[in-house]
Amino acid sequence: EFCQQKQASGSANQREEKLKDLAAAHDAFMELLGNLEEGTKFYNELLLLLVKFQTKCNDIVFARKTEKDEHLKDLQQNIAQQPSQAAPTPPAYQASAPGAAAKAPPPRPPPPQVPPQQQQQQQQQ
């Protein structure tokens, strides 16, 4: 009799639907939880690899910088140890003739003169 009433009432159907929804939500939650744990594990492993890679990159950069500094130091020492050379002689076409260096430039011409008639006309305007 209880089973008949249970099946006949609409609340039993609603209860079954809610239980199915709850079971589906639990399954989805467990799947998401598993995905979250897997993702966390992946990114933690990736982080370790990236830290190792960053360390190697920093070591390479430091080594190249040290090597550059050593090469610059060697170049500067080589330049400092080389004897200085005499100034090169200027080519013949640039050589000045004797007495040409003492020659002064020509004097400037005087400024132009304005005739008195034009001056008066300009003042009237």
C-alpha positions as CSV (number, residue, x, y, z in Angstrom):
1,E,0.0,0.0,0.0
2,F,2.9,2.4,0.9
3,C,4.6,1.6,-2.4
4,Q,1.4,2.2,-4.4
5,Q,0.9,5.6,-2.7
6,K,4.5,6.5,-3.2
7,Q,4.4,5.8,-6.9
8,A,1.0,7.5,-7.3
9,S,2.0,10.8,-5.7
10,G,3.6,13.5,-7.7
11,S,6.1,14.3,-4.9
12,A,7.8,11.0,-5.4
13,N,8.5,11.9,-9.1
14,Q,9.8,15.3,-8.0
15,R,12.0,13.6,-5.4
16,E,13.4,11.2,-8.0
17,E,14.2,14.1,-10.4
18,K,15.9,16.1,-7.6
19,L,18.0,13.0,-6.7
20,K,19.0,12.6,-10.3
21,D,20.0,16.3,-10.5
22,L,22.0,16.0,-7.3
23,A,23.8,12.9,-8.6
24,A,24.6,14.6,-11.9
25,A,25.9,17.7,-10.0
26,H,28.0,15.4,-7.8
27,D,29.5,13.7,-10.9
28,A,30.2,17.1,-12.6
29,F,31.8,18.4,-9.4
30,M,34.0,15.3,-9.1
31,E,35.1,15.7,-12.7
32,L,35.9,19.3,-12.2
33,L,37.8,18.5,-9.0
34,G,39.9,15.9,-10.9
35,N,40.5,18.4,-13.8
36,L,41.6,21.0,-11.3
37,E,44.1,18.7,-9.6
38,E,45.5,17.6,-12.9
39,G,45.8,21.2,-14.1
40,T,47.5,22.2,-10.8
41,K,50.0,19.3,-11.1
42,F,50.7,20.3,-14.8
43,Y,51.4,23.9,-13.9
44,N,53.5,23.1,-10.9
45,E,55.7,20.8,-13.1
46,L,55.8,23.5,-15.8
47,L,56.9,26.1,-13.2
48,L,59.8,23.9,-12.1
49,L,60.9,23.4,-15.8
50,L,60.6,27.2,-16.4
51,V,62.7,28.0,-13.3
52,K,65.4,25.7,-14.5
53,F,65.3,27.2,-18.0
54,Q,65.4,30.7,-16.6
55,T,68.5,29.8,-14.5
56,K,70.2,28.4,-17.5
57,C,69.4,31.6,-19.5
58,N,70.7,33.8,-16.8
59,D,73.9,31.8,-16.6
60,I,74.4,32.2,-20.4
61,V,73.7,35.9,-20.3
62,F,76.2,36.3,-17.4
63,A,78.8,34.3,-19.2
64,R,78.4,36.4,-22.4
65,K,78.6,39.6,-20.4
66,T,81.8,38.5,-18.7
67,E,83.3,37.4,-22.0
68,K,82.3,40.8,-23.6
69,D,84.0,42.7,-20.7
70,E,87.2,40.6,-21.1
71,H,87.3,41.3,-24.8
72,L,86.8,45.0,-24.3
73,K,89.5,45.1,-21.7
74,D,91.9,43.2,-24.0
75,L,91.1,45.6,-26.9
76,Q,91.7,48.7,-24.7
77,Q,95.0,47.3,-23.5
78,N,96.1,46.5,-27.1
79,I,95.1,50.0,-28.2
80,A,97.0,51.6,-25.3
81,Q,100.1,49.5,-26.0
82,Q,100.4,50.4,-29.7
83,P,102.7,53.2,-30.4
84,S,101.0,56.3,-31.7
85,Q,101.6,57.0,-35.4
86,A,102.7,60.3,-36.8
87,A,100.1,62.4,-38.4
88,P,99.7,61.6,-42.1
89,T,101.0,64.2,-44.6
90,P,98.3,66.1,-46.4
91,P,98.0,65.4,-50.2
92,A,99.7,67.7,-52.6
93,Y,96.4,69.3,-53.8
94,Q,95.6,70.4,-50.2
95,A,99.1,71.8,-49.5
96,S,99.2,75.5,-49.5
97,A,101.6,77.5,-51.6
98,P,104.2,79.6,-49.7
99,G,102.8,82.9,-48.6
100,A,99.2,81.8,-49.3
101,A,98.5,81.2,-45.6
102,A,99.3,84.8,-44.8
103,K,97.0,86.1,-47.5
104,A,94.0,87.8,-45.9
105,P,90.4,87.7,-47.4
106,P,89.3,90.7,-49.4
107,P,87.6,93.5,-47.6
108,R,83.8,93.6,-47.4
109,P,82.0,96.0,-49.8
110,P,80.2,98.9,-48.2
111,P,76.5,98.7,-47.6
112,P,74.3,100.1,-50.4
113,Q,73.3,103.8,-50.4
114,V,69.6,104.8,-50.7
115,P,69.1,108.0,-52.8
116,P,67.5,110.9,-50.8
117,Q,64.4,110.9,-53.0
118,Q,63.5,107.3,-52.2
119,Q,64.2,107.9,-48.5
120,Q,61.6,110.8,-48.5
121,Q,59.1,108.6,-50.3
122,Q,59.5,105.8,-47.8
123,Q,59.0,108.1,-44.9
124,Q,55.8,109.6,-46.4
125,Q,54.2,106.2,-46.7
